[in-house]
């Protein structure tokens, strides 16, 4: 793989002491530095769940819930960028809306040029209410023409049912996009996101991020997690 889109949860930055833990951010930055040294170009979609989770606030108006979530991802993007700079990882932040000069604005063409030498951190989601970070990930993966989305989770891969609830849950090594679309029990990403990945021939790879080195192992072609693909 030459270019990847990493889907990173906001919770991956959080500790019991801080919403953005500097040591956790540094650990991620050093990991990304290793990936860059493998000559792999990287985009990152960061979530905002350490600040605010819309699914937990269904009694609020969607416009406020989604806007708060998008702003949370922007805060995380800034925190991640700070860690990257401290670890000598060149990066830029791209958001879908104007932050009044706080973050430079980049066109699609500029993002495609910048990603050759910079990690691109995508904050702000899609910029539209009603869209999840799954949709943002598929959108941005399509934008940067990524070979794959790598979804970093707290489980080993994709299962036929929730492994946290069912001891007999079985993990898939490989699935097709169409198999995921055909089976609502397979929970990976939102259906529109999976469909966009299928349409653009973008693989989805799901691995456990509790061991940070799993990302390096995966990129060195070790058999890990679940791959969702339309390739042979």
N, C-alpha and C positions, 0 to 999 in steps of 0.2 A: 504493500500500500504506500502510495506517495502523499496522499492528503486525507486527513480524517476529521470528522466532527465528533467531539467528545461531549456527551450530555452529562453534566455534573450537577448534583443536587446541592441546594443551599445548605442542607444539613451536613454535608461533608466538610463545611467550614466551621461548624458549630462545636462547642464543647460545653461542659457544665458551667464553666466560668464566663464564657463569652459567646456572643452571637457570631462574631468572626474571630476565631482563635488564631493568633498570629503564627503559632507553631504549626497548626494544621494547614494554614495557607502556605507556609514555607515548605512543608512536606510535599504539597501538591505542586508547587512551583519547581522544586528540585526534580520531581518525577517528570514533569513536562519538559524540563531542560534535557533530561536523558532521551526523551522521545525526539526532540529537535536534533540532538546529536546523531540520531539514526537517519537524518535527512528526510524526516517526515514533516510535512506541513500540517498545521493544526488550527482548527477553529474550535471554540468552546462555547456551548450554550450553558449558562449558569442559571439555576433556579433561585427561588426566593423563600423557600420553606422555612429557613431558620428565622425569618422575620415574620412571615405571614402566609398562612395557607388558606386559600379561598374556600376549599372544600370543607373546612372546619367552621366556616362563617356563612352558612346558607341563609341566615336571617338578614343579611345585609344586602343592599342593592348591588347587582352585578357590576355596574360601572365603577363603584367605589372599591369593591373587592378586587376586581381585576387590575384596576389602576394601582392599588396598594401593592399587589403582587408584582407588577411590572417595575415599580419603583424599588421594591426590595431587591430585585435582580440587578438593578443598576448599582445599588450600594455594594452588593457582592462583587460585581464586576470591578468596581473601584478597589475594593479590598484585595481582590486577586491580582489586579494589576500592580498594586503596591508591592506585594510579595514577589511577583515576577521581576520587577525592577531591582529589588534588593538581591535577587539571585542571578542577575545578569541575563534575564530572559527578555528579549525584545518583544514588545506587545503593543497592541492598540485596542481600544474599546470602540465597538460599533453599536449604536442604538438606533431604533427606528424613528426616534423623534428628537427634536431640538432641545438640548438641555441648557440653552441660553449661554453657550460658550464654555460650559464646564467641561464638556467632552467634545473634541473636534468631530465634525460631521464628515462622513466618507460616502462617496457614491459606490455603486456596485463595482464599477470598473476600478476604483481606488482600492476597495477591499481585496479584489482579485490580485491586484499588484502587490499590495502590502503583505498578503499572507505568504508570499514567497520568502520573506525575511522576518516576519513578525507573527507571533501567535495572535490570532484575532479573538478577542473575548466579546461575545454577543450578549449585551444586557438589554433589558427592556422588553423581552419577549418579541412578539410580532408587532407590538404597538397597537393591537386591537383587542377590545374586550371579547370574551367568549372563546379565546384561543389559549390552549395549554402550552406548556414548554415542549411537549411532544411535537405539536404543530410547528413551533418555532424551530425545533431541531431539524425537522424534515425540510422546512423552508430554507434554513441557513445551509444545510448540507447540499441542497440543490443549488443554492447561490454560489457556493465556493467549489461546486463540482467535486464533492468528496467521494472517495471510493467507498467509505463506510461511515455509519454512525456507530460509535462505541458508547453504549449505555452502561454507566458504572453504578452498580446497585449493591444491596446488602444481601443478595441471594446469589447462588452459583450460576444461575441461568434462567431459562424459561421453562416453566413446568405446566403439566396438564391441568393442575389446580393449585391453589395457594399452599405452598410448602410449610407456611407458618401455621396452617390450620389442619392440614392433612398429612399424617405420617407416611401414607402410601403414595404421595405425589411423585410423579415420574418426570425427570428432567429430559428435555429434548436436546440432542446434540446439534441437529440441523432441521430447519423448516424452510418452506418456501413462503414468500409473501402471501401467495394465494391461500396457502393452508391456514395462515394466521387470519386472513380476512374471512375465511369460511367457517372458522371456529371461534365463536364469541367467548368460549371458556379460556382461550389462550390470551392472557393479559400481558401485552408487551408495551405497546404504544397505542395512542388513539387511532381509530380506523383511518381517518383522513391522512394521518402521518404515515401509516404503513402503506397506504395506497400511493402516496406521493413518492415514497422510496421505491416502490415497485415500478412506477412509471419512469423513474429516472435511473433505474438499475443501481440503486444504492443499497448495499448490504446493511443490516442491523446486527450488531454483535453485543451480546449481553453478558457481562462478567461481574464477579464479586469484587468489590473495591475495598473490602475490609483489609485485604492484603494488597497494598499499593503496587507491589511488583508484578501483580497479575497483568497489568497493562503492558509492561515490557515483555512479559512472557508471550502474551497474545500477539504482539507485533513482531515477535521472533518466530511466529508460526507454531507455537505450542498449542496443543488442543485444549481449549478452555471454554467454558460457558456454552452459549448457544449462538449459532449463526443463522440468520434469516436472510435468504438469498434467492434470486431468480436465476443465478448462474449454475452451471453443472458442477 
